[in-house]
């Protein structure tokens, strides 16, 4: 028998009769007449090919087939009831789930330590998974639920997404301590003449630095190009190369790798770093809780970013 051949109301009636064993009581509970209950039961009997209930002292008695059917039907109805009427309220202390965040390699360094520290205290059962912006179709994976949030400069996420501005990322110049540029003013000429380490991070917004320099016709001596920020500290520590790096990353690299950072000799646009999520999880309580944690940890409180749908004022 196919499920489409059974009316869900007939299974509800069967479940109530199993519980009450009286037609009159079930009729009252389901706002039906007693003949209506009898007619519905007759229809179910025909569908299942079994009497299901027979007359007994003070009510009806289930047949052996009905007894075997009772528990699976009760479980199925409970599952449906739970899905259609979810328990409200997200309790991070009790939650057990894995949440996926799209971010860059530099994002992992900047965001994950503080985020994991907070989760270990407030949501010990919540695990995190990260994916690279450049490694997946981020918009598609957020739309179908494989990625819960994204953090970064992501102008490609437009219709159907919400965003919250976290902070504006400035860029600075980074080089080893003892570098010839450390004791002199960093001019545009000295910056151009130095040998540069350039990070070309595909699929992220950091490419706007290169675009801005090209528009201005600013040329420099590029000695090395790498696809991510993870090796920057190691390379600068042992060479005379300099790099243009997001300020928060530069601050993290300076002490461990004995590096110095200086303001750039030209003005570059700051990168607006956003928290983004798809409209399908706008009302999801677990997602809302995680968004709140990210905002609490990383949002620039001086610039109060407003939450708005991408593309809307």
Secondary structure, DSSP 4 states (H G I P E B T S, - for coil): --GGGS-HHHHHHHHHHHHH--HHHHHHHTT--HHHHHHHHHHHHHHHTS--EEEETTEEEE-HHHHHHHHHHHHHHHHHHHHHSPPP---TTT--EEEEEE--HHHIIIIIHHHHHHHHHH-TTEEEEEE-TTTS-HHHHHHTTS--EEEE--TT--TTEEEEEEEEE-EEEEEETT-GGGGS---HHHHHHSEEEEE--TTSTTHHHHHHHHHHT---EEEEEESSSTTHHHHHHTSS-EEEEEHHHHHHHHHHTTEEEEE-SS--PPEEEEEEEEGGGTT-HHHHHHHHHHHHHH--SSS-PPPEETT--
